[in-house]
Amino acid sequence: MNVYDQAHSLAAAIKESEEFKQYEEKKKVIDANPQIKDAINDFMKRQMEMQMAQMTGQEVGSDMMQQMQQLSAVLMQDPSAAQYLQCQMRFSMMMADVYKIIGEAADFDLSPFDMSRQ
């Protein structure tokens, strides 16, 4: 069994998955709307900053939490943004599961990437 051939097969299976197809479809809609795209990018950037702060042991203030909740609420009011974020989450969860399976086979500790723990 050639590992590289299997990796290419896995990549093809990911591209054929419903999670990926739906994510790509919704991404095209978002990319066509610069205002929503910018708002989503800002939200994701802030979310990443907040997660990084938590991972380094920094306390996330209630102001930041409230801002994130407000941004999320605004984004969820737009159907295309809400659908995109939901599809992105499903795709991310699928990829995290794949990483976990591969990591277990190689005996790697991938717990920092475990989306279900957040």
Number of C-alpha atoms within 10 A of each C-alpha: 5 6 8 9 10 11 11 11 12 13 12 11 12 17 13 11 14 14 19 20 15 17 21 17 12 20 19 11 16 19 12 10 12 11 11 17 16 13 16 20 12 13 18 15 12 16 15 12 13 18 15 12 13 12 11 8 9 11 10 13 9 9 9 13 13 11 13 17 13 12 16 18 12 13 19 16 10 11 10 17 23 18 19 22 20 16 22 19 15 17 21 16 16 17 17 18 16 14 16 19 14 13 14 12 9 9 10 12 10 14 12 9 14 13 14 9 7 7
